[in-house]
Amino acid sequence: MNQEIINQKEYWNRELKAFDSIYTARKSSFSKWLDKVFRWDMFARYEYTFKHSEPIQNRTLLDIGCGTGVFSLEYARRNAKYVTGIDISEQMINVCINRAEKEGLSSLCEFLRSDLLEYKPNNNFDICIGIGLFDYIKEPQSVISKMCEVVTDRAIMTFPRFWTWRAPVRKVRLGLRKCAVYFYTKKRIEMLLNTAGFKRFEIEPVGKLFCVTAYVK
Ligand SMILES: C[S@@+](CC[C@H](N)C(=O)[O-])C[C@H]1O[C@@H](n2cnc3c(N)ncnc32)[C@H](O)[C@@H]1O
């Protein structure tokens, strides 16, 4: 693991509870209101991802940067054949494993502590997702190319947009906490997807994000 990844891992180990509470909404009314106003696109990306993953039933999925398993566990609940979640943060992975056990979903999913570039899957996946991941990836080309390699149908990804008021705010706020964050233009995303070898793709602006579905055929 290089220093950048170690910093990311430590940042996410520290931020786990704060991040997870955005979804679980175990927060004060004021914080909930702030999330609704400033983070509505996090909820929109959730809707986008499941809409663009259909059909889910009987398909295999890889969730890169699975965090606390919000997406992976929902795929398992929606009858995916098998879901693999990977994340560099061991604490995130522990939460995923515990939640899968609690819900009786362990036979449908596995969670591994790994960086995508080190991960060597035995099989390919129908769908691969990277949601809220590319914000934290210094060299996205190798990650997107690997996604294209391991997937047989499509990849779904989100990228934070470059030209938004929030980009410099996040750069400074996360930088102070030793977490590097990166932003993307549509042109750059097109270049990354073309270089990776995706045959076609859709890029949709959703608030301060681009939501992307890219197909290998
Ligand atoms: C913003 S969270 C998103 C979690 C989840 N995808 C979601 O949207 O709820 C980003 C996650 O990516 C993980 N991550 C960052 N860099 C990674 C890498 N190179 N390989 C795997 N996971 C990574 C972090 O540990 C963190 O859990």
The ligand as an SDF file (V2000), in Angstrom:
LIG
                    3D

 27 29  0  0  0  0  0  0  0  0999 V2000
  -17.3530    7.7140    0.2800 C   0  0  0  0  0  0  0  0  0  0  0  0
  -17.0490    6.0660    0.7700 S   0  0  0  0  0  0  0  0  0  0  0  0
  -18.2740    5.3090   -0.2940 C   0  0  0  0  0  0  0  0  0  0  0  0
  -18.7950    4.0090    0.2560 C   0  0  0  0  0  0  0  0  0  0  0  0
  -19.9250    3.3700   -0.5570 C   0  0  0  0  0  0  0  0  0  0  0  0
  -19.5340    3.0970   -1.9210 N   0  0  0  0  0  0  0  0  0  0  0  0
  -21.1520    4.2330   -0.5290 C   0  0  0  0  0  0  0  0  0  0  0  0
  -21.3520    4.9980   -1.4920 O   0  0  0  0  0  0  0  0  0  0  0  0
  -21.8980    4.1620    0.4510 O   0  0  0  0  0  0  0  0  0  0  0  0
  -15.5420    5.6800   -0.1040 C   0  0  0  0  0  0  0  0  0  0  0  0
  -14.9660    4.3130    0.2400 C   0  0  0  0  0  0  0  0  0  0  0  0
  -13.9510    3.9740   -0.7040 O   0  0  0  0  0  0  0  0  0  0  0  0
  -12.9220    3.2850   -0.0330 C   0  0  0  0  0  0  0  0  0  0  0  0
  -11.7130    3.3840   -0.8660 N   0  0  0  0  0  0  0  0  0  0  0  0
  -10.9580    4.4860   -1.1080 C   0  0  0  0  0  0  0  0  0  0  0  0
   -9.9420    4.1710   -1.9330 N   0  0  0  0  0  0  0  0  0  0  0  0
  -10.0690    2.8400   -2.2160 C   0  0  0  0  0  0  0  0  0  0  0  0
   -9.3360    1.9090   -3.0200 C   0  0  0  0  0  0  0  0  0  0  0  0
   -8.2490    2.2900   -3.6760 N   0  0  0  0  0  0  0  0  0  0  0  0
   -9.7630    0.6180   -3.0960 N   0  0  0  0  0  0  0  0  0  0  0  0
  -10.8600    0.2060   -2.4090 C   0  0  0  0  0  0  0  0  0  0  0  0
  -11.5890    1.0400   -1.6240 N   0  0  0  0  0  0  0  0  0  0  0  0
  -11.2040    2.3310   -1.5390 C   0  0  0  0  0  0  0  0  0  0  0  0
  -12.8380    3.9860    1.3120 C   0  0  0  0  0  0  0  0  0  0  0  0
  -12.2090    3.1990    2.2830 O   0  0  0  0  0  0  0  0  0  0  0  0
  -14.3050    4.2660    1.6210 C   0  0  0  0  0  0  0  0  0  0  0  0
  -14.8950    3.2460    2.3820 O   0  0  0  0  0  0  0  0  0  0  0  0
  1  2  1  0
  2  3  1  0
  2 10  1  0
  3  4  1  0
  4  5  1  0
  5  6  1  0
  5  7  1  0
  7  8  2  0
  7  9  1  0
 10 11  1  0
 11 12  1  0
 11 26  1  0
 12 13  1  0
 13 14  1  0
 13 24  1  0
 14 15  1  0
 14 23  1  0
 15 16  2  0
 16 17  1  0
 17 18  1  0
 17 23  2  0
 18 19  1  0
 18 20  2  0
 20 21  1  0
 21 22  2  0
 22 23  1  0
 24 25  1  0
 24 26  1  0
 26 27  1  0
M  CHG  2   2   1   9  -1
M  END
$$$$
